[in-house]
Amino acid sequence: MVNNKRSLIIAAIASLLTFLSVAYVSSCSKPGANKYSCEGVVCQNGGYCDSAMCRCPVGYEGANCSIPVVAKYIGTWDATQVVTVTDSIHYLNDTIHYVAFLKKTATPTTFFIDNFTGNPYYNEIICVVDTVNKVTGWNSSDFVVDTISGANMIYAHYMLQWGYGDISSDDSTINMAFSVKYINKTVNWETDTVYIKMTPHHF
């Protein structure tokens, strides 16, 4: 009799364990239960899913790689421009204010600056987002100025020598510095280093 009771208890325990193991396996096999699953994850613009996250190609960012990295730059900005280093003491700290227009190009890693330095003829100055940063791999908050794109300025004897900048983490401020060589009012070549601060234009 005791043996029968013991057998029944063992059988009941075994049945319970079997039920619990089946329930556990079933719960783990439900869609979406695995937090590292790529099921239902759709990545755009050539991105791919890895551990439930989209890995974006150079030029795109966002949860599903839908946002061009230059999107945060595009718009109308109020610019304050100051000469910080100059060959002529008369132009040191010379300050101007103007509206700059940052526009899309054909690629997700470049943008145009129109009305550069407040000159309506200085347009389509190309800026290239830093996609090959030696430290972080790439950083869409930094950019360099393509000096060749300012070829139309050469006819005005105004030549970009170098330029770079960045945008703040909250996308509210662009800081930029560049060097320019030009013929001043005394018809002498002069080199200036210029700092620009841009904030969103308030219409």
VEXBA-981714 format. One line per field, with one value per residue: x, y, z of N, C-alpha, C in turn; chain. Coordinates in nm, 3 decimals. Last residue first. Layout:
N
n_x	(X / ...)
n_y	(Y / ...)
n_z	(Z / ...)
ca_x	(X / ...)
ca_y	(Y / ...)
ca_z	(Z / ...)
c_x	(X / ...)
c_y	(Y / ...)
c_z	(Z / ...)
chain	(A / ...)
//
This chain:
203
n_x	(1.124 / 1.433 / 1.676 / 1.892 / 2.230 / 2.580 / 2.880 / 3.201 / 3.517 / 3.801 / 4.108 / 4.233 / 4.475 / 4.499 / 4.653 / 4.539 / 4.368 / 4.251 / 4.041 / 4.179 / 4.139 / 4.179 / 4.135 / 4.011 / 3.916 / 3.662 / 3.436 / 3.125 / 2.853 / 2.511 / 2.261 / 2.075 / 2.100 / 2.189 / 2.461 / 2.556 / 2.773 / 3.079 / 3.343 / 3.584 / 3.812 / 4.053 / 4.041 / 3.848 / 3.898 / 3.819 / 3.799 / 3.577 / 3.643 / 3.622 / 3.367 / 3.332 / 3.450 / 3.383 / 3.449 / 3.699 / 3.663 / 3.424 / 3.447 / 3.332 / 3.165 / 3.002 / 2.798 / 2.837 / 3.111 / 3.266 / 3.474 / 3.581 / 3.847 / 3.851 / 3.569 / 3.436 / 3.242 / 3.145 / 2.982 / 3.081 / 2.947 / 2.985 / 2.813 / 2.600 / 2.709 / 2.757 / 2.588 / 2.506 / 2.693 / 2.713 / 2.878 / 2.664 / 2.426 / 2.415 / 2.573 / 2.459 / 2.583 / 2.624 / 2.523 / 2.330 / 2.330 / 2.254 / 2.170 / 1.972 / 2.106 / 2.095 / 2.143 / 2.181 / 2.162 / 2.390 / 2.617 / 2.966 / 3.253 / 3.595 / 3.809 / 4.022 / 4.065 / 4.288 / 4.502 / 4.536 / 4.542 / 4.364 / 4.126 / 3.850 / 3.566 / 3.247 / 2.904 / 2.610 / 2.314 / 2.026 / 1.919 / 1.700 / 1.799 / 1.975 / 2.094 / 1.954 / 2.003 / 2.235 / 2.180 / 1.845 / 1.663 / 1.612 / 1.700 / 1.533 / 1.622 / 1.897 / 2.077 / 2.306 / 2.569 / 2.656 / 2.379 / 2.293 / 2.140 / 1.870 / 1.831 / 1.815 / 2.071 / 2.056 / 1.943 / 2.071 / 2.013 / 1.921 / 1.703 / 1.570 / 1.461 / 1.228 / 1.149 / 1.015 / 1.276 / 1.515 / 1.559 / 1.631 / 1.423 / 1.189 / 0.920 / 0.841 / 0.641 / 0.732 / 0.910 / 0.879 / 0.639 / 0.711 / 0.891 / 0.711 / 0.528 / 0.699 / 0.771 / 0.523 / 0.464 / 0.676 / 0.619 / 0.375 / 0.456 / 0.624 / 0.438 / 0.280 / 0.464 / 0.517 / 0.264 / 0.231 / 0.440 / 0.351 / 0.122 / 0.238 / 0.389 / 0.189 / 0.084)
n_y	(8.301 / 8.254 / 8.009 / 7.849 / 7.978 / 7.969 / 8.139 / 8.134 / 8.288 / 8.298 / 8.431 / 8.573 / 8.725 / 8.926 / 9.111 / 9.442 / 9.653 / 9.765 / 9.601 / 9.271 / 8.964 / 8.670 / 8.362 / 8.220 / 7.952 / 7.889 / 7.724 / 7.698 / 7.554 / 7.558 / 7.456 / 7.260 / 6.984 / 6.889 / 6.876 / 7.108 / 7.049 / 7.189 / 7.235 / 7.387 / 7.472 / 7.647 / 7.844 / 8.007 / 8.320 / 8.568 / 8.703 / 8.652 / 8.414 / 8.245 / 8.166 / 7.937 / 7.745 / 7.612 / 7.350 / 7.325 / 7.297 / 7.166 / 7.157 / 6.894 / 6.817 / 6.628 / 6.461 / 6.205 / 6.024 / 5.703 / 5.598 / 5.745 / 5.800 / 5.872 / 5.895 / 5.920 / 6.102 / 6.415 / 6.564 / 6.839 / 7.107 / 7.326 / 7.603 / 7.720 / 8.065 / 8.373 / 8.573 / 8.691 / 8.675 / 8.591 / 8.375 / 8.225 / 8.168 / 7.818 / 7.518 / 7.178 / 6.861 / 6.501 / 6.250 / 6.168 / 6.359 / 6.579 / 6.812 / 7.059 / 7.356 / 7.635 / 7.968 / 8.233 / 8.575 / 8.768 / 9.002 / 9.049 / 9.204 / 9.208 / 9.124 / 9.292 / 9.472 / 9.616 / 9.450 / 9.203 / 8.936 / 8.785 / 8.603 / 8.638 / 8.788 / 8.638 / 8.618 / 8.461 / 8.364 / 8.176 / 7.943 / 7.706 / 7.367 / 7.080 / 6.941 / 6.709 / 6.562 / 6.428 / 6.161 / 6.065 / 5.814 / 5.545 / 5.341 / 5.294 / 5.480 / 5.674 / 5.733 / 5.732 / 5.741 / 5.403 / 5.198 / 5.080 / 4.820 / 4.792 / 4.522 / 4.257 / 4.165 / 4.341 / 4.415 / 4.672 / 4.921 / 5.012 / 5.178 / 5.034 / 4.743 / 4.610 / 4.345 / 4.105 / 3.949 / 3.948 / 3.907 / 3.966 / 3.901 / 3.667 / 3.695 / 3.718 / 3.428 / 3.178 / 3.015 / 3.046 / 2.916 / 2.652 / 2.598 / 2.619 / 2.415 / 2.194 / 2.210 / 2.173 / 1.909 / 1.770 / 1.821 / 1.683 / 1.420 / 1.383 / 1.400 / 1.176 / 0.970 / 0.995 / 0.935 / 0.671 / 0.547 / 0.580 / 0.430 / 0.177 / 0.143 / 0.121 / -0.121)
n_z	(-3.798 / -3.683 / -3.762 / -3.530 / -3.545 / -3.585 / -3.585 / -3.725 / -3.757 / -3.969 / -4.054 / -4.357 / -4.552 / -4.844 / -5.098 / -5.167 / -5.217 / -5.004 / -4.950 / -5.030 / -5.174 / -4.963 / -4.813 / -4.512 / -4.306 / -4.059 / -3.840 / -3.668 / -3.506 / -3.472 / -3.247 / -3.202 / -3.169 / -2.933 / -2.974 / -3.240 / -3.513 / -3.649 / -3.899 / -4.124 / -4.387 / -4.591 / -4.791 / -5.036 / -5.178 / -5.383 / -5.628 / -5.762 / -5.871 / -5.656 / -5.619 / -5.762 / -5.602 / -5.370 / -5.385 / -5.279 / -5.007 / -4.823 / -4.478 / -4.264 / -3.952 / -3.694 / -3.634 / -3.717 / -3.709 / -3.691 / -3.526 / -3.321 / -3.417 / -3.683 / -3.880 / -4.142 / -4.192 / -4.138 / -4.417 / -4.600 / -4.782 / -5.054 / -5.144 / -5.286 / -5.333 / -5.333 / -5.395 / -5.160 / -4.873 / -4.615 / -4.606 / -4.839 / -4.964 / -4.881 / -4.841 / -4.881 / -4.758 / -4.746 / -4.710 / -4.888 / -5.201 / -5.342 / -5.080 / -4.910 / -4.747 / -4.551 / -4.571 / -4.338 / -4.288 / -4.080 / -3.946 / -3.869 / -3.732 / -3.669 / -3.524 / -3.745 / -3.945 / -3.879 / -3.883 / -4.119 / -4.116 / -3.839 / -3.656 / -3.639 / -3.745 / -3.718 / -3.776 / -3.715 / -3.881 / -3.865 / -4.114 / -4.242 / -4.333 / -4.236 / -4.029 / -3.988 / -4.220 / -4.264 / -4.235 / -4.310 / -4.151 / -4.132 / -3.965 / -3.752 / -3.563 / -3.706 / -4.017 / -4.295 / -4.371 / -4.376 / -4.267 / -3.935 / -3.793 / -3.577 / -3.345 / -3.281 / -3.357 / -3.645 / -3.971 / -4.189 / -4.450 / -4.692 / -4.629 / -4.321 / -4.154 / -3.945 / -3.741 / -3.732 / -3.567 / -3.452 / -3.099 / -2.847 / -2.686 / -2.754 / -2.799 / -3.058 / -3.054 / -2.813 / -2.691 / -2.426 / -2.379 / -2.435 / -2.232 / -2.015 / -2.067 / -2.051 / -1.782 / -1.655 / -1.732 / -1.610 / -1.342 / -1.320 / -1.368 / -1.147 / -0.940 / -0.998 / -0.967 / -0.693 / -0.593 / -0.680 / -0.543 / -0.281 / -0.289 / -0.332 / -0.099 / 0.084 / 0.000)
ca_x	(1.049 / 1.296 / 1.615 / 1.774 / 2.114 / 2.447 / 2.784 / 3.058 / 3.430 / 3.668 / 4.041 / 4.158 / 4.423 / 4.488 / 4.602 / 4.644 / 4.413 / 4.376 / 4.012 / 4.105 / 4.197 / 4.107 / 4.233 / 3.986 / 4.020 / 3.724 / 3.554 / 3.206 / 2.976 / 2.621 / 2.370 / 2.031 / 2.078 / 2.045 / 2.389 / 2.540 / 2.640 / 3.001 / 3.243 / 3.525 / 3.694 / 4.007 / 4.161 / 3.848 / 3.928 / 3.785 / 3.926 / 3.570 / 3.631 / 3.756 / 3.413 / 3.269 / 3.523 / 3.372 / 3.312 / 3.689 / 3.710 / 3.493 / 3.406 / 3.441 / 3.172 / 3.117 / 2.790 / 2.759 / 3.042 / 3.211 / 3.427 / 3.447 / 3.820 / 3.949 / 3.635 / 3.551 / 3.200 / 3.258 / 2.974 / 3.081 / 3.000 / 2.958 / 2.937 / 2.635 / 2.611 / 2.838 / 2.650 / 2.406 / 2.703 / 2.617 / 2.933 / 2.782 / 2.444 / 2.389 / 2.549 / 2.504 / 2.481 / 2.669 / 2.637 / 2.290 / 2.378 / 2.208 / 2.239 / 2.004 / 2.016 / 2.159 / 2.048 / 2.241 / 2.086 / 2.317 / 2.504 / 2.849 / 3.137 / 3.490 / 3.678 / 4.011 / 3.952 / 4.164 / 4.443 / 4.515 / 4.668 / 4.371 / 4.269 / 3.926 / 3.705 / 3.349 / 3.037 / 2.694 / 2.458 / 2.081 / 1.992 / 1.742 / 1.708 / 1.895 / 2.156 / 1.960 / 1.869 / 2.238 / 2.254 / 1.977 / 1.696 / 1.531 / 1.790 / 1.521 / 1.590 / 1.761 / 2.069 / 2.172 / 2.479 / 2.706 / 2.494 / 2.270 / 2.274 / 1.913 / 1.861 / 1.691 / 2.029 / 2.149 / 1.911 / 2.040 / 2.051 / 2.033 / 1.823 / 1.561 / 1.564 / 1.249 / 1.235 / 0.935 / 1.143 / 1.497 / 1.506 / 1.735 / 1.450 / 1.334 / 0.964 / 0.871 / 0.700 / 0.633 / 0.904 / 1.002 / 0.646 / 0.611 / 0.938 / 0.827 / 0.480 / 0.631 / 0.874 / 0.594 / 0.375 / 0.659 / 0.743 / 0.381 / 0.360 / 0.679 / 0.547 / 0.220 / 0.402 / 0.626 / 0.323 / 0.138 / 0.440 / 0.478 / 0.111 / 0.145 / 0.458 / 0.280 / 0.000)
ca_y	(8.373 / 8.272 / 8.137 / 7.843 / 7.932 / 7.968 / 8.070 / 8.156 / 8.200 / 8.347 / 8.315 / 8.584 / 8.598 / 8.916 / 8.982 / 9.353 / 9.568 / 9.829 / 9.731 / 9.368 / 9.097 / 8.757 / 8.453 / 8.272 / 8.049 / 7.872 / 7.809 / 7.675 / 7.632 / 7.515 / 7.550 / 7.399 / 7.037 / 6.913 / 6.750 / 7.068 / 7.086 / 7.084 / 7.277 / 7.272 / 7.500 / 7.531 / 7.763 / 7.928 / 8.177 / 8.525 / 8.703 / 8.771 / 8.528 / 8.283 / 8.281 / 8.060 / 7.792 / 7.758 / 7.386 / 7.328 / 7.426 / 7.135 / 7.236 / 6.974 / 6.828 / 6.704 / 6.597 / 6.292 / 6.118 / 5.814 / 5.528 / 5.688 / 5.761 / 5.772 / 5.948 / 5.834 / 5.962 / 6.328 / 6.509 / 6.692 / 7.060 / 7.190 / 7.564 / 7.579 / 7.958 / 8.262 / 8.505 / 8.614 / 8.716 / 8.697 / 8.503 / 8.211 / 8.300 / 7.930 / 7.646 / 7.305 / 6.965 / 6.637 / 6.287 / 6.184 / 6.250 / 6.449 / 6.778 / 6.921 / 7.283 / 7.504 / 7.865 / 8.130 / 8.451 / 8.739 / 8.913 / 9.071 / 9.116 / 9.256 / 9.127 / 9.205 / 9.380 / 9.691 / 9.480 / 9.347 / 9.002 / 8.857 / 8.620 / 8.614 / 8.768 / 8.724 / 8.589 / 8.569 / 8.350 / 8.309 / 7.971 / 7.846 / 7.471 / 7.145 / 7.065 / 6.805 / 6.620 / 6.573 / 6.227 / 6.105 / 5.957 / 5.622 / 5.392 / 5.205 / 5.343 / 5.655 / 5.705 / 5.723 / 5.837 / 5.541 / 5.228 / 5.167 / 4.873 / 4.821 / 4.663 / 4.336 / 4.166 / 4.262 / 4.393 / 4.534 / 4.879 / 4.918 / 5.234 / 5.099 / 4.848 / 4.648 / 4.464 / 4.228 / 3.931 / 4.048 / 3.861 / 3.981 / 4.044 / 3.685 / 3.670 / 3.841 / 3.537 / 3.271 / 3.006 / 3.098 / 3.061 / 2.719 / 2.596 / 2.707 / 2.553 / 2.223 / 2.222 / 2.299 / 2.019 / 1.764 / 1.871 / 1.827 / 1.483 / 1.374 / 1.497 / 1.309 / 0.991 / 1.013 / 1.066 / 0.773 / 0.547 / 0.642 / 0.574 / 0.232 / 0.152 / 0.236 / 0.000)
ca_z	(-3.901 / -3.634 / -3.795 / -3.618 / -3.469 / -3.647 / -3.499 / -3.746 / -3.678 / -3.936 / -3.994 / -4.231 / -4.504 / -4.699 / -5.053 / -5.119 / -5.328 / -5.048 / -5.011 / -4.949 / -5.197 / -5.055 / -4.869 / -4.645 / -4.344 / -4.190 / -3.858 / -3.788 / -3.493 / -3.558 / -3.278 / -3.191 / -3.304 / -2.943 / -2.955 / -3.100 / -3.467 / -3.584 / -3.801 / -4.054 / -4.307 / -4.515 / -4.775 / -4.914 / -5.186 / -5.247 / -5.553 / -5.678 / -5.963 / -5.701 / -5.541 / -5.815 / -5.720 / -5.373 / -5.424 / -5.425 / -5.058 / -4.948 / -4.594 / -4.321 / -4.098 / -3.744 / -3.579 / -3.806 / -3.622 / -3.767 / -3.644 / -3.301 / -3.279 / -3.637 / -3.762 / -4.114 / -4.189 / -4.105 / -4.281 / -4.597 / -4.655 / -5.008 / -5.078 / -5.307 / -5.308 / -5.282 / -5.508 / -5.236 / -5.013 / -4.643 / -4.559 / -4.754 / -4.901 / -4.971 / -4.774 / -4.937 / -4.768 / -4.779 / -4.627 / -4.748 / -5.115 / -5.392 / -5.204 / -4.945 / -4.836 / -4.563 / -4.613 / -4.422 / -4.288 / -4.203 / -3.922 / -3.953 / -3.712 / -3.759 / -3.455 / -3.629 / -3.963 / -3.900 / -3.752 / -4.101 / -4.152 / -3.966 / -3.687 / -3.516 / -3.785 / -3.655 / -3.828 / -3.665 / -3.866 / -3.838 / -3.991 / -4.248 / -4.285 / -4.339 / -4.076 / -3.877 / -4.198 / -4.285 / -4.127 / -4.359 / -4.145 / -4.227 / -4.070 / -3.869 / -3.521 / -3.658 / -3.875 / -4.238 / -4.432 / -4.367 / -4.353 / -4.051 / -3.814 / -3.714 / -3.374 / -3.273 / -3.216 / -3.566 / -3.830 / -4.158 / -4.316 / -4.693 / -4.693 / -4.452 / -4.167 / -4.085 / -3.752 / -3.737 / -3.624 / -3.557 / -3.227 / -2.950 / -2.704 / -2.753 / -2.662 / -2.985 / -3.133 / -2.865 / -2.836 / -2.485 / -2.357 / -2.518 / -2.370 / -2.024 / -2.059 / -2.177 / -1.885 / -1.638 / -1.771 / -1.756 / -1.401 / -1.297 / -1.458 / -1.283 / -0.948 / -0.998 / -1.098 / -0.791 / -0.565 / -0.725 / -0.689 / -0.322 / -0.262 / -0.430 / -0.228 / 0.093 / 0.000)
c_x	(0.946 / 1.220 / 1.471 / 1.709 / 1.993 / 2.343 / 2.647 / 2.978 / 3.285 / 3.590 / 3.910 / 4.113 / 4.357 / 4.430 / 4.607 / 4.580 / 4.537 / 4.443 / 4.137 / 4.091 / 4.114 / 4.183 / 4.163 / 4.098 / 3.996 / 3.830 / 3.610 / 3.324 / 3.067 / 2.737 / 2.471 / 2.137 / 2.036 / 2.006 / 2.237 / 2.453 / 2.623 / 2.864 / 3.175 / 3.423 / 3.640 / 3.883 / 4.133 / 3.975 / 3.928 / 3.797 / 3.902 / 3.697 / 3.617 / 3.750 / 3.549 / 3.314 / 3.464 / 3.440 / 3.291 / 3.550 / 3.700 / 3.535 / 3.491 / 3.386 / 3.293 / 3.114 / 2.904 / 2.743 / 2.969 / 3.128 / 3.361 / 3.398 / 3.687 / 3.918 / 3.726 / 3.630 / 3.316 / 3.210 / 3.089 / 3.082 / 2.980 / 3.025 / 2.910 / 2.776 / 2.670 / 2.744 / 2.735 / 2.462 / 2.606 / 2.622 / 2.840 / 2.846 / 2.560 / 2.394 / 2.530 / 2.485 / 2.545 / 2.552 / 2.692 / 2.403 / 2.337 / 2.250 / 2.184 / 2.088 / 2.066 / 2.061 / 2.123 / 2.137 / 2.152 / 2.239 / 2.430 / 2.741 / 3.024 / 3.374 / 3.567 / 3.880 / 3.935 / 4.041 / 4.309 / 4.442 / 4.658 / 4.510 / 4.277 / 4.077 / 3.789 / 3.487 / 3.138 / 2.838 / 2.521 / 2.229 / 2.033 / 1.800 / 1.767 / 1.798 / 2.063 / 2.021 / 1.871 / 2.104 / 2.257 / 2.051 / 1.834 / 1.573 / 1.716 / 1.599 / 1.581 / 1.733 / 1.922 / 2.180 / 2.339 / 2.610 / 2.537 / 2.396 / 2.269 / 2.054 / 1.905 / 1.714 / 1.913 / 2.109 / 2.016 / 2.019 / 2.014 / 2.082 / 1.946 / 1.700 / 1.561 / 1.348 / 1.264 / 1.016 / 1.064 / 1.360 / 1.490 / 1.688 / 1.559 / 1.367 / 1.114 / 0.920 / 0.722 / 0.702 / 0.800 / 0.997 / 0.769 / 0.619 / 0.841 / 0.878 / 0.594 / 0.584 / 0.814 / 0.700 / 0.447 / 0.575 / 0.736 / 0.505 / 0.365 / 0.587 / 0.606 / 0.326 / 0.342 / 0.570 / 0.433 / 0.196 / 0.348 / 0.484 / 0.238 / 0.131 / 0.369 / 0.352 / 0.087)
c_y	(8.467 / 8.360 / 8.142 / 7.980 / 7.932 / 7.914 / 8.083 / 8.076 / 8.236 / 8.242 / 8.366 / 8.446 / 8.618 / 8.780 / 8.974 / 9.221 / 9.488 / 9.749 / 9.803 / 9.503 / 9.199 / 8.888 / 8.538 / 8.368 / 8.091 / 7.979 / 7.785 / 7.772 / 7.597 / 7.610 / 7.484 / 7.501 / 7.185 / 6.980 / 6.768 / 6.943 / 7.032 / 7.140 / 7.159 / 7.324 / 7.374 / 7.572 / 7.637 / 7.843 / 8.112 / 8.373 / 8.671 / 8.785 / 8.660 / 8.404 / 8.332 / 8.184 / 7.922 / 7.820 / 7.537 / 7.377 / 7.437 / 7.266 / 7.197 / 7.045 / 6.910 / 6.709 / 6.685 / 6.433 / 6.220 / 5.899 / 5.624 / 5.605 / 5.687 / 5.720 / 5.840 / 5.895 / 5.866 / 6.183 / 6.412 / 6.644 / 6.909 / 7.163 / 7.428 / 7.547 / 7.820 / 8.150 / 8.385 / 8.541 / 8.631 / 8.747 / 8.621 / 8.347 / 8.297 / 8.061 / 7.751 / 7.418 / 7.092 / 6.734 / 6.426 / 6.228 / 6.275 / 6.332 / 6.643 / 6.915 / 7.142 / 7.411 / 7.734 / 8.021 / 8.354 / 8.609 / 8.892 / 8.968 / 9.153 / 9.155 / 9.189 / 9.230 / 9.284 / 9.600 / 9.551 / 9.374 / 9.153 / 8.915 / 8.685 / 8.628 / 8.755 / 8.688 / 8.690 / 8.533 / 8.478 / 8.294 / 8.118 / 7.885 / 7.609 / 7.246 / 7.147 / 6.939 / 6.727 / 6.641 / 6.379 / 6.184 / 5.984 / 5.768 / 5.476 / 5.257 / 5.246 / 5.508 / 5.694 / 5.689 / 5.835 / 5.634 / 5.373 / 5.185 / 4.952 / 4.878 / 4.678 / 4.485 / 4.264 / 4.276 / 4.303 / 4.518 / 4.734 / 4.879 / 5.142 / 5.140 / 4.903 / 4.764 / 4.492 / 4.356 / 4.061 / 4.035 / 3.977 / 3.937 / 4.070 / 3.831 / 3.691 / 3.820 / 3.662 / 3.382 / 3.098 / 3.095 / 3.121 / 2.870 / 2.670 / 2.716 / 2.651 / 2.368 / 2.254 / 2.318 / 2.153 / 1.880 / 1.873 / 1.888 / 1.635 / 1.441 / 1.499 / 1.418 / 1.130 / 1.042 / 1.097 / 0.914 / 0.654 / 0.651 / 0.646 / 0.384 / 0.212 / 0.257 / 0.126)
c_z	(-3.837 / -3.732 / -3.745 / -3.638 / -3.559 / -3.548 / -3.565 / -3.644 / -3.704 / -3.858 / -3.935 / -4.185 / -4.368 / -4.663 / -4.901 / -5.077 / -5.288 / -5.160 / -5.060 / -5.021 / -5.121 / -5.075 / -4.973 / -4.686 / -4.487 / -4.210 / -3.998 / -3.791 / -3.609 / -3.536 / -3.370 / -3.231 / -3.304 / -3.075 / -2.962 / -3.089 / -3.326 / -3.545 / -3.735 / -3.954 / -4.242 / -4.436 / -4.695 / -4.908 / -5.049 / -5.247 / -5.406 / -5.594 / -5.888 / -5.793 / -5.589 / -5.740 / -5.775 / -5.493 / -5.427 / -5.468 / -5.210 / -5.012 / -4.713 / -4.444 / -4.139 / -3.897 / -3.627 / -3.752 / -3.708 / -3.674 / -3.740 / -3.418 / -3.267 / -3.496 / -3.703 / -3.998 / -4.159 / -4.093 / -4.260 / -4.453 / -4.647 / -4.874 / -5.014 / -5.259 / -5.337 / -5.237 / -5.464 / -5.357 / -5.097 / -4.786 / -4.590 / -4.731 / -4.803 / -4.893 / -4.882 / -4.835 / -4.823 / -4.778 / -4.658 / -4.656 / -4.970 / -5.303 / -5.251 / -5.072 / -4.865 / -4.635 / -4.634 / -4.451 / -4.386 / -4.187 / -4.054 / -3.916 / -3.807 / -3.757 / -3.540 / -3.554 / -3.845 / -3.910 / -3.767 / -3.971 / -4.128 / -3.990 / -3.824 / -3.534 / -3.659 / -3.709 / -3.774 / -3.699 / -3.812 / -3.806 / -3.984 / -4.113 / -4.303 / -4.279 / -4.166 / -3.918 / -4.090 / -4.253 / -4.142 / -4.251 / -4.204 / -4.239 / -4.174 / -3.990 / -3.638 / -3.630 / -3.835 / -4.090 / -4.375 / -4.441 / -4.333 / -4.136 / -3.944 / -3.712 / -3.518 / -3.296 / -3.193 / -3.420 / -3.766 / -4.007 / -4.293 / -4.556 / -4.685 / -4.503 / -4.310 / -4.090 / -3.899 / -3.747 / -3.619 / -3.623 / -3.325 / -3.088 / -2.808 / -2.784 / -2.649 / -2.844 / -3.048 / -2.945 / -2.897 / -2.637 / -2.422 / -2.503 / -2.460 / -2.168 / -2.075 / -2.180 / -2.021 / -1.746 / -1.764 / -1.805 / -1.553 / -1.360 / -1.446 / -1.382 / -1.089 / -1.011 / -1.109 / -0.929 / -0.667 / -0.706 / -0.745 / -0.474 / -0.310 / -0.414 / -0.336 / -0.040 / 0.000)
chain	(A / A / A / A / A / A / A / A / A / A / A / A / A / A / A / A / A / A / A / A / A / A / A / A / A / A / A / A / A / A / A / A / A / A / A / A / A / A / A / A / A / A / A / A / A / A / A / A / A / A / A / A / A / A / A / A / A / A / A / A / A / A / A / A / A / A / A / A / A / A / A / A / A / A / A / A / A / A / A / A / A / A / A / A / A / A / A / A / A / A / A / A / A / A / A / A / A / A / A / A / A / A / A / A / A / A / A / A / A / A / A / A / A / A / A / A / A / A / A / A / A / A / A / A / A / A / A / A / A / A / A / A / A / A / A / A / A / A / A / A / A / A / A / A / A / A / A / A / A / A / A / A / A / A / A / A / A / A / A / A / A / A / A / A / A / A / A / A / A / A / A / A / A / A / A / A / A / A / A / A / A / A / A / A / A / A / A / A / A / A / A / A / A / A / A / A / A / A / A / A / A / A / A)
//
